[in-house]
Amino acid sequence: MKAIIWHNPRCSKSREALALLNEAGAEVTIVEYLKSPPTRDELKRVYARGGIAPRDAMRKDAPKFADNDAALDAMAADSALIERPVVETEKGVVIARPPEKVREIL
């Protein structure tokens, strides 16, 4: 199984989700989204695939936006606003908080 994780190595939840993927034997592509930010189109695609409203995909301490388009614009401009980790497999997309949510798409 292939998986992509939008990862921040300084985040314990992100490290835990990555460990779960590795334990499951997934072939993991790690994207350090703070160093290689996703585009607005990529954010939109991934969240749509996961049925996740972009406003709900922002860090809890991020500013609140009235609509999903404004949230996408903000996250594309500042990837630090993205709630992590985001994990994508052929079965779907989750924000792995708690990290065990990754099991839903394994």
C-alpha positions in Angstrom: 0.0 0.0 0.0 1.2 3.5 -0.9 0.6 6.4 1.5 1.5 10.1 1.4 1.8 12.0 4.7 2.0 15.7 5.0 4.4 15.6 7.9 6.1 17.9 10.4 8.9 16.0 12.1 8.7 18.3 15.1 5.1 17.2 15.8 4.5 14.2 18.0 1.2 13.4 16.4 2.7 13.5 13.0 5.6 11.2 14.1 3.0 8.8 15.7 1.0 8.6 12.5 4.1 8.0 10.4 5.1 5.2 12.8 1.6 3.6 12.4 2.0 3.8 8.6 5.5 2.2 8.8 4.2 -0.6 11.1 1.4 -1.3 8.6 4.0 -1.8 5.9 3.0 1.1 3.9 5.3 2.6 1.2 5.3 6.1 2.6 6.0 9.3 0.7 6.9 12.0 3.3 6.1 15.5 2.3 7.4 18.1 4.8 4.7 20.5 4.0 6.4 23.4 5.8 9.4 23.1 3.4 7.4 22.1 0.3 3.9 23.6 0.8 1.0 22.2 -1.2 -0.7 24.5 -3.7 -4.2 25.8 -3.3 -5.3 23.3 -6.0 -3.6 20.4 -4.2 -5.2 21.4 -0.9 -8.6 21.6 -2.5 -8.2 18.2 -4.2 -7.0 16.4 -1.1 -9.6 17.8 1.2 -12.4 17.2 -1.3 -11.2 13.5 -1.6 -11.4 13.2 2.2 -14.7 14.9 2.5 -13.0 17.5 4.7 -14.1 21.1 4.7 -11.0 23.3 4.3 -12.2 25.5 7.3 -12.1 22.3 9.4 -8.6 21.4 8.1 -6.9 24.4 9.8 -5.0 24.3 13.0 -7.2 25.0 16.0 -5.2 28.2 16.9 -5.5 29.5 13.3 -7.7 32.4 12.5 -11.3 31.5 11.6 -12.5 32.1 8.1 -16.1 32.6 7.0 -15.8 30.3 4.0 -13.7 27.4 2.6 -12.3 29.5 -0.3 -10.8 32.0 2.2 -9.4 29.1 4.3 -7.8 27.5 1.2 -6.2 30.9 0.2 -4.8 31.3 3.8 -3.4 27.8 3.9 -1.8 28.1 0.5 -0.2 31.4 1.6 0.9 30.0 5.0 1.3 26.2 5.2 1.8 26.5 9.0 -2.0 26.9 9.2 -2.6 23.4 7.9 -3.6 20.9 10.6 -1.3 17.9 10.6 -0.7 15.2 9.7 -2.7 14.8 6.6 -2.5 11.2 5.3 -3.7 10.0 1.9 -3.9 6.4 0.6 -5.9 4.8 -2.2 -8.7 4.3 0.4 -9.0 8.0 1.2 -7.7 11.0 3.2 -7.7 11.8 6.9 -6.3 14.3 9.2 -4.7 11.9 11.6 -5.6 13.5 14.9 -5.6 11.4 16.8 -2.9 9.4 14.9 -5.0 6.2 15.1 -7.4 7.8 12.5 -4.8 6.7 10.0 -6.1 3.1 10.4 -9.4 4.1 8.8 -7.6 4.3 5.4 -5.1 1.4 5.6 
